[in-house]
């Protein structure tokens, strides 16, 4: 599917407020609500829009610790490790990487104890180095990188 500037405008407005009415969205980009709805349906059907979600204040949920973990695997078979991280709710992002380590994980936990329990289980799969976040400086929606 080719995405034009109007689609990007719709996506940008939906990332700001995914609950916006099609009519209100249409007024912002000078289209009818029905035309906007048709474009949104095409974006959903083509897989450009995969889901709708919320942005929450993690600290208010008690997720006080953000950790970045670089994992150095013990073996060339990573299947068990991938199953392990897919089953762990504290792993909010996981990337297989080139360069330092095999995987980079982003972890969100409520306590140091919860982090330690996770890290102890992680040792069954490989060694790690840990970096704790002391302040989030910037967070953008991935759509921002697509619009130039």
C-alpha positions, 0 to 999 in steps of 0.5 A: 500500500502506498501511503500519501501525505493525507495518510501520514496526517491521519496517522499523526492525529491518531497517534495523538488521540486514537479515540478521535471521532472520524468527523473531528479528524476529517475537519482537521485535514479538510475531509469528510468523516466518511472519507477519513473512515475509509482511509483508516479502514484501508490502513488497518486492512493493509497492516499499517495500523496494527493496533490501538494502544494507550500511553500510560505513566509508568511511575504511577503504576509503580514501574520505578525501574527501567533497565537495559540488559545486554545479553551474551548467549551461552549457546548458538541455539537461542530458541529457549531464550526467545521463549523465555523472554516472550513469556516474561512481562517485564521484558517490554522490548527485545532486539537481536543485535549486531555489535556488543552482545547478542540481544538488547532488552528493555526491562520495566519492573517495580522493584530491585528485587523483581529485577534481581529475580529476572536477572537470576533466571536470565543467567540460565541462558547467558551472561549479561551486562546491566544499565539502569536508566536514571532519567528518560530524556526523549521518547517519540512515536516511531511514526515521527521517524517515518515523516520527513 
